[in-house]
Amino acid sequence: MKKSLIILGLFLVTISAIAQRDALYSQFMFNRLVINPAYTGSRDVFTMTLLNRYQWVGLGQGAPRTLTFSAQTPLRNENIGVGLYAYADQTGPFTDVGFMANYAYRVRLFNGQLSLGVQAGFNQVNIDWDAIEMRDGDDPVAFTKPENKLQPDANFGIYYYTKSYYVGISSKQLFESQYGKVELDNGTSAYATLARHFYGIAGMALPLGDKVVLRPGMMLRYTENAPLNMDLNVSVLLNKLLWLGVSYRTNRNAITSKNAVVFMVELNLTENWRLGYSYDTYLTEMQTYSQGSHEIMISYDLNLFKPRMLTPRYF
């Protein structure tokens, strides 16, 4: 499998290709900022979230790992939300790092809030060429070793939410930046392109009593020339302290299908601190080679504007 990861990476670098490279998150419903910039500030508190994902545990050093930090807050002008997030996504010899600044403007519409958001920043795809063994000694990539360059990037999103439901759409990698560009002897060039990703999210909260809240949700992911992928999830909040959830995810691409069932738990430790964990188990041949994927999330909320009355937040 490690060799397969390297071969796939070389394929993206050595031919003109469209790269699906957005990191995968099982607990996206607890931190939508990394998917949709219009979510920025919608919690009405200052929020910091750290998420660490270990994917395909048991496959060795080439298995993907993603670390993400995000922070967001509304301003005194409650129509405006600002934030940032930084990430490092590593798969074999490839490391994708980036930093994005967020801005969202929201207005009251009907019984909820309509928010428009943008993210702008930079990312860089780094390749550890010393970790790659070339099959062909005269491969132009082996001699050229494309320079790792910082690239600008931008994302856009729309998010509408009320106390009981939300819907949103967003697009990422708007600039479709190129990386790993190589000038060949015949005068042509080869490179990979960061493909534009599209997301749709929706969900609701259904109180089943004073101490139980049911929260179904879904997310759609689409990239040009790739199958539509989907997450369907449902979680239940018990006594305002404990979220228990399960999710079914399709994750198809041109090469493999890695459908998975995800089990999730989130604990409200205090009024400020939240701790979440998820475990992915695969429904395909991946289960034979992998011990699943683990994701750990910790989040801190702080009300910077004490006079502002806050209602219970389920999203």
Residue pairs with C-beta under 8 A, 6 or more apart in sequence:
1 56
1 59
1 60
1 62
1 289
2 59
2 60
2 61
2 62
2 92
5 62
5 91
5 92
6 62
6 92
6 93
6 132
6 133
8 255
9 91
9 92
9 93
9 94
9 127
9 132
10 132
10 141
11 17
12 19
12 180
12 192
13 127
13 141
13 146
13 180
13 182
13 190
13 191
13 192
14 139
14 140
14 141
14 182
14 190
15 190
16 190
16 191
16 192
16 193
17 192
17 193
18 192
18 193
18 195
18 223
18 224
18 225
19 192
19 193
19 194
19 195
20 195
20 197
20 223
20 226
20 253
21 89
21 96
21 125
21 194
21 195
22 172
22 173
22 197
22 221
23 34
23 53
23 64
23 66
23 68
23 87
23 89
23 96
24 53
24 55
24 64
24 66
24 251
25 31
25 34
25 35
25 51
25 53
25 66
25 68
25 295
26 53
26 247
26 249
26 262
26 264
26 278
26 280
26 293
26 295
27 51
27 264
27 266
27 276
27 278
27 295
27 297
28 34
28 35
28 201
28 219
28 231
29 203
29 215
29 217
29 219
29 233
29 235
29 245
29 315
30 49
30 266
30 274
30 276
30 297
30 299
31 49
31 51
31 68
31 70
31 297
31 299
32 39
32 159
32 168
32 201
32 315
33 39
33 40
33 49
33 70
33 72
33 83
33 85
33 102
34 68
34 70
34 85
34 87
35 157
35 170
35 172
35 199
35 201
35 219
36 117
36 157
36 158
36 159
36 168
36 169
36 170
36 199
36 201
37 100
37 102
37 103
37 104
37 117
37 118
37 119
37 155
37 156
37 157
37 170
38 104
38 106
38 115
38 116
38 117
38 157
38 158
38 159
38 168
38 170
39 72
39 104
39 115
39 117
39 157
39 159
39 168
40 72
40 81
40 82
40 83
40 102
40 103
40 104
40 115
40 117
41 72
41 73
41 74
41 75
41 80
41 81
41 82
41 83
41 104
41 106
41 115
42 81
42 104
42 106
42 113
42 115
42 159
42 161
42 315
43 72
43 301
43 313
44 74
44 78
44 308
44 310
44 313
45 73
45 74
45 301
45 302
45 303
45 304
45 310
46 71
46 72
46 73
46 301
46 302
46 303
46 304
47 70
47 71
47 72
47 73
47 299
47 300
47 301
47 302
48 69
48 70
48 71
48 299
48 300
49 68
49 69
49 70
49 71
49 297
49 298
49 299
49 300
50 67
50 68
50 69
50 297
50 298
50 299
51 66
51 67
51 68
51 69
51 295
51 296
51 297
52 65
52 66
52 67
52 68
52 295
52 296
52 297
53 64
53 65
53 66
53 67
53 68
53 293
53 294
53 295
53 296
54 63
54 65
54 293
54 294
54 295
55 63
55 64
55 65
55 66
55 280
55 293
56 63
56 64
56 286
56 289
56 290
56 293
57 63
57 290
57 291
57 292
57 293
57 294
58 289
58 290
58 291
59 289
59 290
61 92
62 91
62 92
63 91
63 290
64 89
64 90
64 91
65 89
65 90
66 87
66 88
66 89
66 90
67 87
67 88
67 89
68 85
68 86
68 87
69 85
69 86
69 87
70 83
70 84
70 85
70 86
71 83
71 84
71 85
72 81
72 82
72 83
72 84
72 102
73 81
73 82
73 83
73 304
74 80
74 81
74 305
75 81
75 82
76 305
78 308
79 105
79 106
79 107
80 103
80 104
80 105
80 106
81 102
81 103
81 104
81 105
81 106
81 115
81 117
82 101
82 102
82 103
82 104
83 101
83 102
83 104
84 99
84 100
84 101
84 102
85 99
85 100
85 102
85 119
86 97
86 98
86 99
86 100
87 96
87 97
87 98
88 95
88 96
88 97
89 95
89 96
89 97
90 96
92 131
93 127
93 128
93 129
93 131
93 132
94 125
94 126
94 127
94 128
95 125
95 126
95 127
95 128
96 123
96 124
96 125
96 126
97 123
97 124
97 126
98 121
98 122
98 123
98 124
98 153
99 121
99 122
99 123
100 119
100 120
100 121
100 153
100 155
101 119
101 120
101 121
102 117
102 118
102 119
103 117
103 118
103 119
104 115
104 116
104 117
104 118
104 159
105 115
105 116
105 117
106 113
106 114
106 115
106 116
107 113
107 114
108 114
109 160
111 162
112 160
112 161
112 162
112 163
113 160
113 161
113 162
114 158
114 159
114 160
115 158
115 159
115 160
115 161
116 157
116 158
117 156
117 157
117 158
117 159
118 154
118 155
118 156
118 157
119 154
119 155
119 156
120 152
120 153
120 154
120 155
121 152
121 153
121 154
122 150
122 151
122 152
122 153
123 150
123 151
123 153
123 177
123 194
124 148
124 149
124 150
124 151
125 148
125 151
125 179
125 180
125 194
126 148
127 146
127 148
127 180
129 145
134 141
134 142
136 142
140 182
140 184
140 185
140 190
141 180
141 182
141 190
144 182
144 183
146 179
146 180
146 181
146 182
146 191
148 179
149 179
151 175
151 177
151 178
151 179
151 194
152 175
152 177
153 173
153 174
153 175
153 177
153 194
154 174
154 175
155 170
155 171
155 172
155 173
155 174
156 170
156 171
156 174
157 168
157 169
157 170
157 171
157 199
158 168
158 169
158 170
159 166
159 167
159 168
159 170
160 166
160 167
160 168
161 167
161 168
161 315
163 205
163 311
164 204
164 205
164 206
165 202
165 203
165 204
165 205
166 201
166 202
166 203
166 204
166 315
167 200
167 201
167 202
168 199
168 200
168 201
168 202
169 198
169 199
169 200
169 201
170 198
170 199
171 196
171 197
171 198
171 199
172 196
172 197
172 198
172 199
173 194
173 195
173 196
173 197
174 196
175 194
176 193
176 194
176 195
176 196
177 193
177 194
178 191
178 192
178 193
178 194
179 191
179 192
179 193
179 194
180 190
180 191
180 192
181 189
181 190
181 191
182 189
182 190
182 191
183 189
184 190
195 223
195 224
195 225
195 226
196 223
196 224
197 221
197 222
197 223
198 221
198 222
198 223
199 219
199 220
199 221
199 222
200 219
200 220
201 217
201 218
201 219
201 220
202 217
202 218
203 215
203 216
203 217
203 218
203 315
204 215
204 216
204 217
205 213
205 214
205 215
205 314
205 315
206 213
206 214
206 215
206 216
207 213
207 214
208 214
211 238
211 239
211 240
212 236
212 237
212 238
213 236
213 237
213 314
214 234
214 235
214 236
215 234
215 235
215 236
215 237
215 243
215 245
215 314
216 233
216 234
217 232
217 233
217 234
217 235
218 230
218 231
218 232
218 233
219 230
219 231
220 228
220 229
220 230
221 228
221 229
221 230
221 231
222 228
222 229
225 254
226 252
226 253
226 254
227 250
227 252
227 253
229 249
229 250
229 251
229 252
230 249
230 250
231 247
231 248
231 249
231 250
232 247
232 248
232 249
233 245
233 246
233 247
233 248
233 262
233 264
234 245
234 246
234 247
235 243
235 244
235 245
235 246
235 264
235 266
236 243
236 244
236 245
237 243
237 314
238 244
240 268
240 312
241 267
241 268
242 265
242 266
242 267
242 268
243 264
243 265
243 266
243 267
243 276
244 264
244 265
245 263
245 264
245 265
245 266
246 261
246 262
246 263
246 264
247 261
247 262
247 264
247 278
248 259
248 260
248 261
248 262
249 259
249 260
249 261
249 262
249 280
250 257
250 259
251 257
251 258
251 259
251 260
252 258
252 259
256 284
256 286
257 284
258 282
258 284
258 286
259 282
259 283
259 284
260 280
260 281
260 282
260 283
260 293
261 280
261 281
261 283
262 278
262 279
262 280
262 281
263 278
263 279
263 281
264 276
264 277
264 278
265 276
265 277
265 278
266 274
266 275
266 276
266 277
266 297
267 274
267 275
267 276
268 274
269 275
271 301
272 300
272 301
272 302
273 298
273 299
273 300
273 301
274 297
274 298
274 299
274 300
274 301
275 297
275 298
275 299
276 295
276 296
276 297
276 298
276 299
277 294
277 295
277 296
277 297
278 294
278 295
278 297
279 292
279 293
279 294
279 295
280 292
280 293
280 294
280 295
281 287
281 292
282 290
282 292
303 310
